[in-house]
Amino acid sequence: MKKLGMILLGVYLIIDALLGFGINIGPAVFVLYLVACAAGILILIDALKTS
């Protein structure tokens, strides 16, 4: 679960950086928010399971 969360976080950071360079993905930016939310939830679940 942690590995999937980290992969999603990496994807989010790459896309966010590309947006910073001026790449426009239009309304698909909503997908970026979903990826960020899923990554956060998976990482949080893993952190709560291991503690």
Jmol script that loads the backbone (N, CA, C; Angstrom):
load data "model"
ATOM      1  N   MET A   1       0.838  -1.193   0.000  1.00  0.00           N
ATOM      2  CA  MET A   1       0.000   0.000   0.000  1.00  0.00           C
ATOM      3  C   MET A   1       0.883   1.256   0.000  1.00  0.00           C
ATOM      4  N   LYS A   2       1.964   1.221   0.792  1.00  0.00           N
ATOM      5  CA  LYS A   2       2.855   2.375   0.852  1.00  0.00           C
ATOM      6  C   LYS A   2       3.530   2.610  -0.493  1.00  0.00           C
ATOM      7  N   LYS A   3       3.888   1.521  -1.181  1.00  0.00           N
ATOM      8  CA  LYS A   3       4.566   1.648  -2.466  1.00  0.00           C
ATOM      9  C   LYS A   3       3.632   2.316  -3.488  1.00  0.00           C
ATOM     10  N   LEU A   4       2.370   1.930  -3.509  1.00  0.00           N
ATOM     11  CA  LEU A   4       1.412   2.535  -4.428  1.00  0.00           C
ATOM     12  C   LEU A   4       1.221   4.014  -4.101  1.00  0.00           C
ATOM     13  N   GLY A   5       1.154   4.337  -2.827  1.00  0.00           N
ATOM     14  CA  GLY A   5       1.024   5.737  -2.417  1.00  0.00           C
ATOM     15  C   GLY A   5       2.217   6.570  -2.866  1.00  0.00           C
ATOM     16  N   MET A   6       3.401   6.006  -2.745  1.00  0.00           N
ATOM     17  CA  MET A   6       4.608   6.715  -3.161  1.00  0.00           C
ATOM     18  C   MET A   6       4.666   6.881  -4.680  1.00  0.00           C
ATOM     19  N   ILE A   7       4.207   5.865  -5.420  1.00  0.00           N
ATOM     20  CA  ILE A   7       4.166   5.980  -6.880  1.00  0.00           C
ATOM     21  C   ILE A   7       3.201   7.088  -7.289  1.00  0.00           C
ATOM     22  N   LEU A   8       2.025   7.116  -6.676  1.00  0.00           N
ATOM     23  CA  LEU A   8       1.049   8.166  -6.989  1.00  0.00           C
ATOM     24  C   LEU A   8       1.594   9.538  -6.615  1.00  0.00           C
ATOM     25  N   LEU A   9       2.297   9.618  -5.495  1.00  0.00           N
ATOM     26  CA  LEU A   9       2.899  10.886  -5.091  1.00  0.00           C
ATOM     27  C   LEU A   9       3.933  11.337  -6.108  1.00  0.00           C
ATOM     28  N   GLY A  10       4.730  10.409  -6.590  1.00  0.00           N
ATOM     29  CA  GLY A  10       5.722  10.739  -7.614  1.00  0.00           C
ATOM     30  C   GLY A  10       5.074  11.239  -8.892  1.00  0.00           C
ATOM     31  N   VAL A  11       4.005  10.575  -9.323  1.00  0.00           N
ATOM     32  CA  VAL A  11       3.272  11.012 -10.525  1.00  0.00           C
ATOM     33  C   VAL A  11       2.713  12.409 -10.325  1.00  0.00           C
ATOM     34  N   TYR A  12       2.146  12.637  -9.144  1.00  0.00           N
ATOM     35  CA  TYR A  12       1.588  13.955  -8.843  1.00  0.00           C
ATOM     36  C   TYR A  12       2.668  15.039  -8.923  1.00  0.00           C
ATOM     37  N   LEU A  13       3.810  14.779  -8.317  1.00  0.00           N
ATOM     38  CA  LEU A  13       4.880  15.780  -8.301  1.00  0.00           C
ATOM     39  C   LEU A  13       5.413  16.070  -9.695  1.00  0.00           C
ATOM     40  N   ILE A  14       5.522  15.038 -10.536  1.00  0.00           N
ATOM     41  CA  ILE A  14       5.992  15.246 -11.904  1.00  0.00           C
ATOM     42  C   ILE A  14       4.998  16.087 -12.689  1.00  0.00           C
ATOM     43  N   ILE A  15       3.724  15.752 -12.601  1.00  0.00           N
ATOM     44  CA  ILE A  15       2.702  16.514 -13.338  1.00  0.00           C
ATOM     45  C   ILE A  15       2.613  17.941 -12.819  1.00  0.00           C
ATOM     46  N   ASP A  16       2.689  18.104 -11.505  1.00  0.00           N
ATOM     47  CA  ASP A  16       2.635  19.444 -10.924  1.00  0.00           C
ATOM     48  C   ASP A  16       3.821  20.293 -11.384  1.00  0.00           C
ATOM     49  N   ALA A  17       4.986  19.674 -11.478  1.00  0.00           N
ATOM     50  CA  ALA A  17       6.161  20.404 -11.958  1.00  0.00           C
ATOM     51  C   ALA A  17       5.995  20.796 -13.421  1.00  0.00           C
ATOM     52  N   LEU A  18       5.435  19.914 -14.237  1.00  0.00           N
ATOM     53  CA  LEU A  18       5.200  20.241 -15.640  1.00  0.00           C
ATOM     54  C   LEU A  18       4.213  21.393 -15.783  1.00  0.00           C
ATOM     55  N   LEU A  19       3.213  21.423 -14.919  1.00  0.00           N
ATOM     56  CA  LEU A  19       2.267  22.542 -14.934  1.00  0.00           C
ATOM     57  C   LEU A  19       2.968  23.843 -14.574  1.00  0.00           C
ATOM     58  N   GLY A  20       3.949  23.763 -13.703  1.00  0.00           N
ATOM     59  CA  GLY A  20       4.725  24.933 -13.329  1.00  0.00           C
ATOM     60  C   GLY A  20       5.539  25.492 -14.483  1.00  0.00           C
ATOM     61  N   PHE A  21       5.896  24.627 -15.429  1.00  0.00           N
ATOM     62  CA  PHE A  21       6.638  25.070 -16.603  1.00  0.00           C
ATOM     63  C   PHE A  21       5.723  25.599 -17.700  1.00  0.00           C
ATOM     64  N   GLY A  22       4.434  25.599 -17.448  1.00  0.00           N
ATOM     65  CA  GLY A  22       3.497  26.201 -18.390  1.00  0.00           C
ATOM     66  C   GLY A  22       2.740  25.230 -19.272  1.00  0.00           C
ATOM     67  N   ILE A  23       2.873  23.936 -19.028  1.00  0.00           N
ATOM     68  CA  ILE A  23       2.105  22.970 -19.805  1.00  0.00           C
ATOM     69  C   ILE A  23       0.656  23.029 -19.337  1.00  0.00           C
ATOM     70  N   ASN A  24      -0.255  23.176 -20.284  1.00  0.00           N
ATOM     71  CA  ASN A  24      -1.674  23.325 -19.960  1.00  0.00           C
ATOM     72  C   ASN A  24      -2.408  22.026 -20.276  1.00  0.00           C
ATOM     73  N   ILE A  25      -3.008  21.417 -19.238  1.00  0.00           N
ATOM     74  CA  ILE A  25      -3.778  20.199 -19.471  1.00  0.00           C
ATOM     75  C   ILE A  25      -5.275  20.457 -19.349  1.00  0.00           C
ATOM     76  N   GLY A  26      -5.640  21.716 -19.198  1.00  0.00           N
ATOM     77  CA  GLY A  26      -7.054  22.107 -19.198  1.00  0.00           C
ATOM     78  C   GLY A  26      -7.854  21.480 -18.071  1.00  0.00           C
ATOM     79  N   PRO A  27      -9.069  21.013 -18.401  1.00  0.00           N
ATOM     80  CA  PRO A  27      -9.943  20.463 -17.363  1.00  0.00           C
ATOM     81  C   PRO A  27      -9.432  19.156 -16.766  1.00  0.00           C
ATOM     82  N   ALA A  28      -8.438  18.525 -17.396  1.00  0.00           N
ATOM     83  CA  ALA A  28      -7.894  17.274 -16.866  1.00  0.00           C
ATOM     84  C   ALA A  28      -7.097  17.507 -15.588  1.00  0.00           C
ATOM     85  N   VAL A  29      -6.922  18.763 -15.185  1.00  0.00           N
ATOM     86  CA  VAL A  29      -6.210  19.045 -13.932  1.00  0.00           C
ATOM     87  C   VAL A  29      -6.978  18.441 -12.753  1.00  0.00           C
ATOM     88  N   PHE A  30      -8.267  18.181 -12.941  1.00  0.00           N
ATOM     89  CA  PHE A  30      -9.072  17.516 -11.908  1.00  0.00           C
ATOM     90  C   PHE A  30      -8.483  16.149 -11.573  1.00  0.00           C
ATOM     91  N   VAL A  31      -7.951  15.452 -12.583  1.00  0.00           N
ATOM     92  CA  VAL A  31      -7.323  14.145 -12.363  1.00  0.00           C
ATOM     93  C   VAL A  31      -6.108  14.301 -11.450  1.00  0.00           C
ATOM     94  N   LEU A  32      -5.390  15.402 -11.602  1.00  0.00           N
ATOM     95  CA  LEU A  32      -4.232  15.668 -10.749  1.00  0.00           C
ATOM     96  C   LEU A  32      -4.650  15.748  -9.286  1.00  0.00           C
ATOM     97  N   TYR A  33      -5.772  16.390  -9.021  1.00  0.00           N
ATOM     98  CA  TYR A  33      -6.263  16.486  -7.642  1.00  0.00           C
ATOM     99  C   TYR A  33      -6.685  15.121  -7.107  1.00  0.00           C
ATOM    100  N   LEU A  34      -7.258  14.290  -7.964  1.00  0.00           N
ATOM    101  CA  LEU A  34      -7.643  12.949  -7.533  1.00  0.00           C
ATOM    102  C   LEU A  34      -6.420  12.095  -7.214  1.00  0.00           C
ATOM    103  N   VAL A  35      -5.373  12.207  -8.028  1.00  0.00           N
ATOM    104  CA  VAL A  35      -4.138  11.454  -7.783  1.00  0.00           C
ATOM    105  C   VAL A  35      -3.512  11.900  -6.466  1.00  0.00           C
ATOM    106  N   ALA A  36      -3.488  13.200  -6.225  1.00  0.00           N
ATOM    107  CA  ALA A  36      -2.909  13.713  -4.981  1.00  0.00           C
ATOM    108  C   ALA A  36      -3.698  13.225  -3.764  1.00  0.00           C
ATOM    109  N   CYS A  37      -5.016  13.242  -3.873  1.00  0.00           N
ATOM    110  CA  CYS A  37      -5.866  12.791  -2.773  1.00  0.00           C
ATOM    111  C   CYS A  37      -5.658  11.297  -2.508  1.00  0.00           C
ATOM    112  N   ALA A  38      -5.618  10.491  -3.567  1.00  0.00           N
ATOM    113  CA  ALA A  38      -5.415   9.051  -3.409  1.00  0.00           C
ATOM    114  C   ALA A  38      -4.052   8.754  -2.793  1.00  0.00           C
ATOM    115  N   ALA A  39      -3.017   9.460  -3.229  1.00  0.00           N
ATOM    116  CA  ALA A  39      -1.684   9.249  -2.672  1.00  0.00           C
ATOM    117  C   ALA A  39      -1.664   9.580  -1.186  1.00  0.00           C
ATOM    118  N   GLY A  40      -2.259  10.694  -0.822  1.00  0.00           N
ATOM    119  CA  GLY A  40      -2.304  11.083   0.588  1.00  0.00           C
ATOM    120  C   GLY A  40      -3.038  10.076   1.444  1.00  0.00           C
ATOM    121  N   ILE A  41      -4.169   9.590   0.948  1.00  0.00           N
ATOM    122  CA  ILE A  41      -4.964   8.618   1.709  1.00  0.00           C
ATOM    123  C   ILE A  41      -4.195   7.311   1.881  1.00  0.00           C
ATOM    124  N   LEU A  42      -3.566   6.811   0.812  1.00  0.00           N
ATOM    125  CA  LEU A  42      -2.826   5.552   0.911  1.00  0.00           C
ATOM    126  C   LEU A  42      -1.634   5.664   1.845  1.00  0.00           C
ATOM    127  N   ILE A  43      -0.920   6.774   1.780  1.00  0.00           N
ATOM    128  CA  ILE A  43       0.228   6.968   2.670  1.00  0.00           C
ATOM    129  C   ILE A  43      -0.238   7.084   4.119  1.00  0.00           C
ATOM    130  N   LEU A  44      -1.336   7.785   4.347  1.00  0.00           N
ATOM    131  CA  LEU A  44      -1.882   7.930   5.701  1.00  0.00           C
ATOM    132  C   LEU A  44      -2.355   6.588   6.250  1.00  0.00           C
ATOM    133  N   ILE A  45      -3.042   5.797   5.432  1.00  0.00           N
ATOM    134  CA  ILE A  45      -3.495   4.471   5.872  1.00  0.00           C
ATOM    135  C   ILE A  45      -2.302   3.605   6.268  1.00  0.00           C
ATOM    136  N   ASP A  46      -1.261   3.635   5.438  1.00  0.00           N
ATOM    137  CA  ASP A  46      -0.075   2.833   5.747  1.00  0.00           C
ATOM    138  C   ASP A  46       0.580   3.312   7.040  1.00  0.00           C
ATOM    139  N   ALA A  47       0.636   4.617   7.235  1.00  0.00           N
ATOM    140  CA  ALA A  47       1.256   5.158   8.454  1.00  0.00           C
ATOM    141  C   ALA A  47       0.456   4.758   9.694  1.00  0.00           C
ATOM    142  N   LEU A  48      -0.853   4.736   9.570  1.00  0.00           N
ATOM    143  CA  LEU A  48      -1.694   4.361  10.716  1.00  0.00           C
ATOM    144  C   LEU A  48      -1.624   2.864  10.991  1.00  0.00           C
ATOM    145  N   LYS A  49      -1.455   2.055   9.946  1.00  0.00           N
ATOM    146  CA  LYS A  49      -1.358   0.610  10.126  1.00  0.00           C
ATOM    147  C   LYS A  49      -0.058   0.217  10.797  1.00  0.00           C
ATOM    148  N   THR A  50       1.031   0.921  10.506  1.00  0.00           N
ATOM    149  CA  THR A  50       2.325   0.529  11.060  1.00  0.00           C
ATOM    150  C   THR A  50       2.567   1.080  12.461  1.00  0.00           C
ATOM    151  N   SER A  51       1.760   2.043  12.880  1.00  0.00           N
ATOM    152  CA  SER A  51       1.993   2.610  14.226  1.00  0.00           C
ATOM    153  C   SER A  51       1.187   1.891  15.287  1.00  0.00           C
TER     154      SER A  51
END
end "model"
wireframe off; spacefill off
backbone 0.3
color backbone group
